[in-house]
Structure formats: structure tokens, C-alpha cells
Amino acid sequence: MRALNGISLEALLPWTARIWSQLQGARAAGRLAHGLLLSGPVGVGKRHFAECLAQSLLCRTPGPGGIACGRCADCELLALGNHPDLLRVGPDPESKSGEIPIAMIRLFTERESLTPSRAEWKVALIDPADRLNPAAANALLKTLEEPAGQTLLCLIGERTGSLPATIRSRCLQIRVPAPADAEALSWLNAQSPRSDWELRLRLAHGAPLRALRDFDDAWLAQRQERLTGFLAMAAGGRDPLAEAAAWNAPGAKLMLEWLASWMCDLVRLMATAEDVRLENPDRQADLAALARRIEPAVGHRFLQRVLEGRALAETNLNHQLLLESLAIDWSRIARGGEHRRP
């Protein structure tokens, strides 16, 4: 039985069932699009969905609803990771840019002319599609404009809006949504009963697979320590440079994600303390007390700085200097003369 992130590919994620049914209906009617663009936040299951769909199309004897049998010769080849009709296209592992170059697109478009060799379909998973560089996107466009007979090009990514409009317009665009909390919590408890799934789901911005795979106990403990330090700086009990040094432990990218989450909650609490949905509900009382002390305009400006810093974390900028600058700025704001009047 094949699995992705520990979840069986024979198990369709329940919140994607409607999308699955629509695509299988189109397949049965001979109207399945040759280009799919799957988008959505990290951890909602779009990659799991794409893998399930690829396995369904390559299986010789799919069961009810189009789920792959998992037993035929093609499913066995998929399980071994060497089915000739499943192509995976991603960034060049030797490149520091993280881009998908034109050479990768040319390689797979020229491979056997994109015609199936043993299954009814040839499937190409292009992931993450938003890492296609301009030349690669142009090369892919030619294939999307003149698709081979039984070929499916499935583009997957979180920031697919950055793709050229010409690419997006030639694909069936499918947004994989985060499920309702009740559905997500029911599914998570079926995977592994825990008392803190609600908190983990909030920290994952409602994405169940992220809540399941990304947050171990050490991660949660580190987040708690850094949030305590963030609040301590606001009270004058922590040196900003010492705290900035500690921010290096989880890495700039994750630390800036946490800072953005905490500041978003503070801004929400500055607007209203009643019936507000927080990303960090376990520290609501501490955050609410802090929100009463800071001017909303000042809080918004610092949040903007954090968001700008989060974008810079993707570059080669000196991350330590960035974190130190933010820590010093936060300490000054939270303890300085820009507070609300009591």
C-alpha cells in the first residue's frame, strides 16, 4: 500500500471528495482536461490528491469511484516508484535557485513524445509549479497548447498566481480548500487521538496535513519558549539582542512566521477582544493584556515590518541582522512612548 506523508494513497481525504467526484465524472465522459492547476495552502492535501489521481489514471482496474486497486501490475510499479508513465518534474537539485529550468521541461516533453508506454494515460506532476522560470513556463505553454492524446499535466503549488496568465488560462484551475474545523478535527483524531489537535490545527492555519506532520512536541515547546521571550521583551524583562540570538534556533523563516502569527493576533485583539478567532489561543490572556498597551497604528506598522522581513527571509540577506533589527524595534515599541494611554 503506497503512502504519502504516512497517509495511504488508497484513502482519499474527505474534504477533497467533491473535487474528486467531478474529475472522475469528466474522465468517464472523456472530458478530463489535459492541464490541471492544483493550488491551496501548505498542508491541505493537494499533493496527496494529485498522487491519488495519478495512481487512479494509471491503474488497470480502478475500483468504485476511481480509486486505484493497489494490486495490478501498474499499481505495483507505482509502489516501486518506477512506473514509466508517471513523470515528476521539479527544481534542479544541483541548482541553488530552487527554480525549474527549461532543461527540465524539455527533458520530459521530449521523453517518448509524452505518449503512454503501457497505461492508458501519461501523467506528469510538476511541483512546485510556481518555481518554473520564465523560459521553462514558455516551453510548458507549447505543450499545454498542443497536448498529446492521453496526457495529463498536473501543476501543483502554493503561489500559482505568480504563473503567467497564459499558463493558468490553459489549465483547469482547482483550489483545494482547507476543511471546516469539525471535519478536520474528526479526521485528525481518526489518524491519532490527541488532546491538543485544536491548537495544532490553529497553528497550521486550518491545514490538517500540516497539523499532522509538522508539529512535534519539540516544535511546540520551542514555539512556547520563543513566544514567552517575545512577551518578556514587551515587559522589559528580556534583552532584545539575547532574544534575537535565540530566534536563530528555529531559523529565520520559521521565526518570522511565528512573529507574523503573534502580531496578527495582537492586531485582532486591538480591534476587539470579544469573539475573536486567534491563531495562538493558548496565550490569549497574555496577548490581550499586551494589545491594550500598544497603539493600533504602531502595531500595524510593526506587523508590516515583520511581513516584509518574512519575504526577505527567502533571499540571501543576513538573517541574523534582520532578526536583531526586528527584536530591537519590538522592544522599543512595546516599552517605549508609543503605548496607548491607560
C-alpha positions as CSV (number, residue, x, y, z in Angstrom):
1,M,0.0,0.0,0.0
2,R,1.5,3.3,-1.1
3,A,1.6,6.3,1.3
4,L,2.4,10.0,1.2
5,N,3.4,11.6,4.5
6,G,2.3,8.5,6.2
7,I,-1.3,8.6,4.7
8,S,-2.4,5.8,2.5
9,L,-2.9,6.8,-1.2
10,E,-5.9,4.5,-1.2
11,A,-7.5,6.8,1.4
12,L,-9.0,9.9,-0.3
13,L,-9.0,12.9,2.0
14,P,-12.7,13.5,2.8
15,W,-12.7,17.3,2.1
16,T,-11.5,16.6,-1.4
17,A,-14.2,14.1,-2.3
18,R,-16.3,16.7,-4.2
19,I,-13.4,17.7,-6.4
20,W,-12.5,14.0,-6.9
21,S,-16.1,13.2,-8.0
22,Q,-16.1,16.0,-10.5
23,L,-12.8,14.9,-12.1
24,Q,-13.8,11.3,-12.2
25,G,-17.1,12.3,-13.9
26,A,-15.2,14.2,-16.5
27,R,-12.9,11.3,-17.0
28,A,-15.8,8.9,-17.5
29,A,-17.3,11.3,-20.1
30,G,-14.0,11.7,-21.9
31,R,-13.7,15.3,-21.0
32,L,-10.9,15.3,-18.5
33,A,-8.7,18.4,-19.0
34,H,-5.2,17.8,-20.2
35,G,-3.9,20.5,-17.8
36,L,-4.8,20.8,-14.1
37,L,-3.6,23.5,-11.8
38,L,-3.9,22.5,-8.1
39,S,-3.4,25.3,-5.6
40,G,-4.1,25.9,-2.0
41,P,-2.2,26.5,1.3
42,V,0.5,24.2,2.6
43,G,-0.9,21.1,4.2
44,V,-4.4,20.9,2.7
45,G,-3.7,17.8,0.7
46,K,-3.3,19.0,-2.9
47,R,-0.2,16.8,-3.4
48,H,-1.9,13.8,-1.9
49,F,-4.8,14.5,-4.2
50,A,-2.5,14.7,-7.2
51,E,-0.8,11.4,-6.3
52,C,-4.2,9.7,-5.9
53,L,-5.4,11.0,-9.2
54,A,-2.2,9.8,-11.0
55,Q,-2.5,6.4,-9.5
56,S,-6.2,6.2,-10.5
57,L,-5.3,7.1,-14.1
58,L,-2.5,4.6,-14.4
59,C,-4.3,1.7,-12.6
60,R,-5.6,-1.0,-14.9
61,T,-8.6,-1.9,-12.6
62,P,-9.7,1.1,-10.6
63,G,-12.4,0.4,-8.1
64,P,-15.7,2.2,-7.3
65,G,-15.2,6.0,-7.5
66,G,-12.0,5.6,-9.5
67,I,-9.7,4.7,-6.6
68,A,-6.7,2.6,-7.7
69,C,-6.9,-1.1,-6.9
70,G,-3.3,-1.2,-5.4
71,R,-2.9,-4.7,-6.7
72,C,-2.5,-4.7,-10.5
73,A,0.9,-4.7,-12.3
74,D,0.7,-0.9,-12.8
75,C,-0.1,-0.2,-9.2
76,E,2.9,-2.4,-8.2
77,L,5.2,-0.4,-10.5
78,L,3.8,2.8,-8.9
79,A,4.5,1.3,-5.4
80,L,8.1,0.7,-6.5
81,G,8.4,4.2,-7.8
82,N,9.3,3.3,-11.4
83,H,6.2,3.4,-13.5
84,P,7.2,4.7,-17.0
85,D,4.0,6.7,-17.5
86,L,4.4,8.8,-14.3
87,L,6.8,11.7,-14.7
88,R,7.9,14.0,-11.9
89,V,9.2,17.5,-12.7
90,G,10.7,19.7,-10.1
91,P,13.6,22.1,-9.3
92,D,17.1,21.1,-10.4
93,P,18.6,19.6,-7.2
94,E,22.0,20.9,-8.3
95,S,20.8,24.5,-8.5
96,K,20.8,27.0,-5.7
97,S,18.0,29.0,-7.3
98,G,15.3,26.4,-6.5
99,E,13.8,27.0,-9.9
100,I,12.6,24.6,-12.5
101,P,14.7,25.4,-15.6
102,I,13.8,25.0,-19.2
103,A,16.1,21.9,-19.5
104,M,13.8,20.0,-17.1
105,I,10.7,20.8,-19.2
106,R,12.4,19.9,-22.4
107,L,13.5,16.6,-20.9
108,F,10.1,15.5,-20.0
109,T,8.3,16.9,-23.1
110,E,10.7,15.1,-25.4
111,R,10.6,11.8,-23.4
112,E,8.7,9.4,-25.6
113,S,6.7,12.3,-27.0
114,L,4.5,12.3,-23.9
115,T,2.6,9.3,-25.1
116,P,1.7,6.4,-22.7
117,S,4.0,3.4,-22.9
118,R,1.9,0.8,-21.0
119,A,-1.0,2.6,-19.2
120,E,-3.9,4.4,-20.8
121,W,-2.5,7.8,-19.6
122,K,0.8,9.6,-19.3
123,V,0.8,11.7,-16.2
124,A,3.3,14.5,-15.4
125,L,3.4,16.1,-11.9
126,I,5.0,19.5,-12.0
127,D,5.7,20.6,-8.4
128,P,6.1,23.3,-7.3
129,A,4.8,24.9,-10.5
130,D,5.3,28.4,-9.2
131,R,9.1,27.7,-9.4
132,L,9.0,27.5,-13.2
133,N,11.4,30.1,-14.5
134,P,10.1,32.2,-17.5
135,A,11.8,30.1,-20.1
136,A,10.5,26.9,-18.6
137,A,7.0,28.4,-18.4
138,N,7.1,29.3,-22.1
139,A,8.3,25.8,-23.0
140,L,5.5,24.3,-21.0
141,L,3.0,26.6,-22.7
142,K,3.7,25.0,-26.0
143,T,2.8,21.5,-24.6
144,L,-0.4,22.8,-23.0
145,E,-1.4,24.4,-26.3
146,E,-0.9,21.1,-28.2
147,P,-1.4,18.3,-25.7
148,A,-0.8,14.7,-26.6
149,G,-3.8,12.4,-26.7
150,Q,-3.9,10.7,-23.3
151,T,-1.6,13.0,-21.3
152,L,-2.3,14.9,-18.1
153,L,-0.1,17.7,-16.9
154,C,-0.8,18.4,-13.3
155,L,0.8,21.6,-11.9
156,I,0.9,21.9,-8.1
157,G,1.8,24.8,-5.9
158,E,1.0,27.3,-3.2
159,R,1.7,30.5,-5.1
160,T,0.3,29.6,-8.5
161,G,-0.9,33.2,-9.0
162,S,2.7,34.0,-9.9
163,L,2.4,31.8,-13.0
164,P,1.9,33.5,-16.4
165,A,-1.7,34.1,-17.2
166,T,-1.2,32.1,-20.4
167,I,-0.3,29.0,-18.3
168,R,-3.2,29.5,-15.9
169,S,-5.8,30.0,-18.7
170,R,-4.9,26.7,-20.3
171,C,-5.4,24.7,-17.2
172,L,-8.4,23.7,-15.2
173,Q,-7.8,25.6,-12.0
174,I,-8.7,23.7,-8.9
175,R,-8.4,25.3,-5.4
176,V,-8.1,22.6,-2.8
177,P,-9.7,24.2,0.3
178,A,-9.0,23.8,4.0
179,P,-11.8,21.8,5.6
180,A,-14.1,23.1,8.3
181,D,-12.6,22.7,11.7
182,A,-15.1,20.0,12.8
183,E,-14.2,17.8,9.7
184,A,-10.5,18.4,10.1
185,L,-10.5,17.5,13.8
186,S,-12.6,14.4,13.2
187,W,-10.0,13.3,10.5
188,L,-7.0,14.1,12.7
189,N,-8.4,12.2,15.7
190,A,-9.0,9.2,13.4
191,Q,-5.3,9.3,12.5
192,S,-4.1,9.6,16.1
193,P,-6.1,10.6,19.1
194,R,-4.6,13.7,20.8
195,S,-5.9,16.3,23.3
196,D,-4.3,19.2,21.5
197,W,-5.4,18.8,17.9
198,E,-7.4,22.0,18.1
199,L,-4.3,24.1,19.0
200,R,-2.2,22.3,16.4
201,L,-4.9,22.9,13.7
202,R,-5.0,26.6,14.6
203,L,-1.2,26.8,14.4
204,A,-1.4,25.1,11.0
205,H,-3.9,27.8,9.8
206,G,-6.5,25.1,9.4
207,A,-4.4,22.7,7.2
208,P,-4.8,19.2,8.6
209,L,-1.8,17.5,7.0
210,R,0.4,20.3,8.3
211,A,-1.0,19.8,11.8
212,L,-0.4,16.1,11.5
213,R,3.2,16.1,10.2
214,D,4.9,19.4,11.1
215,F,4.3,20.0,14.8
216,D,6.1,17.5,17.1
217,D,6.4,18.1,20.8
218,A,9.9,19.7,20.4
219,W,8.5,22.2,17.8
220,L,5.6,23.1,20.2
221,A,8.0,23.6,23.1
222,Q,10.3,25.8,21.1
223,R,7.4,27.9,19.9
224,Q,6.2,28.3,23.5
225,E,9.7,29.4,24.6
226,R,10.0,32.0,21.9
227,L,6.5,33.4,22.5
228,T,7.3,33.7,26.2
229,G,10.5,35.6,25.2
230,F,8.5,37.8,22.8
231,L,6.1,38.7,25.7
232,A,9.0,39.2,28.1
233,M,10.7,41.7,25.8
234,A,7.5,43.7,25.8
235,A,7.5,43.8,29.6
236,G,11.2,44.8,29.7
237,G,12.4,41.5,31.1
238,R,14.4,40.3,28.1
239,D,17.3,41.8,26.3
240,P,16.4,42.1,22.6
241,L,19.9,41.1,21.3
242,A,19.9,38.0,23.5
243,E,16.4,37.1,22.4
244,A,17.3,37.7,18.7
245,A,20.2,35.2,19.2
246,A,17.6,32.7,20.5
247,W,15.5,33.4,17.5
248,N,18.2,31.8,15.3
249,A,17.5,28.4,16.7
250,P,14.3,27.7,14.8
251,G,15.7,29.6,11.8
252,A,14.7,32.9,10.4
253,K,11.9,31.6,8.1
254,L,10.0,29.8,10.9
255,M,10.7,32.6,13.4
256,L,9.3,35.2,11.1
257,E,6.2,33.0,10.5
258,W,5.7,32.9,14.3
259,L,6.3,36.6,14.7
260,A,3.7,37.3,11.9
261,S,1.2,35.0,13.7
262,W,1.7,36.7,17.1
263,M,1.4,40.2,15.6
264,C,-1.7,39.3,13.6
265,D,-3.3,38.1,16.8
266,L,-2.3,41.3,18.6
267,V,-3.8,43.4,15.8
268,R,-7.0,41.4,16.0
269,L,-7.2,41.9,19.8
270,M,-6.5,45.6,19.4
271,A,-9.7,45.8,17.3
272,T,-11.9,43.7,19.6
273,A,-11.4,41.3,22.5
274,E,-14.7,39.6,22.0
275,D,-15.4,36.5,19.9
276,V,-12.0,36.9,18.1
277,R,-10.5,33.8,16.5
278,L,-6.8,33.7,17.3
279,E,-4.0,31.6,15.8
280,N,-2.5,31.3,19.3
281,P,-5.5,30.7,21.5
282,D,-3.4,29.1,24.3
283,R,-1.9,32.6,25.1
284,Q,-5.0,34.7,24.6
285,A,-4.9,36.3,28.0
286,D,-1.2,37.4,27.7
287,L,-1.7,38.7,24.2
288,A,-4.9,40.5,25.1
289,A,-3.2,42.3,28.0
290,L,-0.4,43.4,25.7
291,A,-2.8,44.5,23.0
292,R,-4.3,47.0,25.4
293,R,-1.0,48.7,25.8
294,I,0.0,49.3,22.2
295,E,-1.4,51.9,19.8
296,P,-3.1,50.1,16.9
297,A,-1.2,52.1,14.3
298,V,2.1,51.2,15.8
299,G,1.2,47.6,15.9
300,H,0.1,47.6,12.3
301,R,3.4,49.2,11.3
302,F,5.4,46.6,13.1
303,L,3.4,43.8,11.6
304,Q,4.2,45.3,8.2
305,R,7.9,45.2,9.0
306,V,7.6,41.5,10.0
307,L,5.8,40.6,6.8
308,E,8.4,42.4,4.8
309,G,11.1,40.6,6.7
310,R,9.4,37.3,6.0
311,A,9.7,38.0,2.3
312,L,13.3,38.9,2.7
313,A,14.0,35.6,4.6
314,E,13.7,33.9,1.1
315,T,16.7,35.9,-0.1
316,N,20.4,35.8,0.8
317,L,20.0,38.8,3.2
318,N,21.9,38.5,6.5
319,H,19.1,36.8,8.6
320,Q,20.8,37.5,12.0
321,L,20.9,41.2,11.3
322,L,17.2,41.1,10.2
323,L,16.2,39.3,13.4
324,E,18.2,41.7,15.6
325,S,16.7,44.7,13.9
326,L,13.2,43.4,14.5
327,A,13.9,42.5,18.1
328,I,15.3,45.9,18.9
329,D,12.3,47.6,17.1
330,W,9.8,45.4,19.0
331,S,11.4,46.1,22.4
332,R,11.4,49.9,21.7
333,I,7.8,49.8,20.6
334,A,6.5,47.6,23.4
335,R,8.3,49.5,26.1
336,G,8.6,53.0,24.6
337,G,6.5,56.0,24.5
338,E,4.1,54.8,21.7
339,H,1.7,53.0,24.0
340,R,-2.0,53.6,24.4
341,R,-2.8,55.9,27.3
342,P,-4.3,54.0,30.3
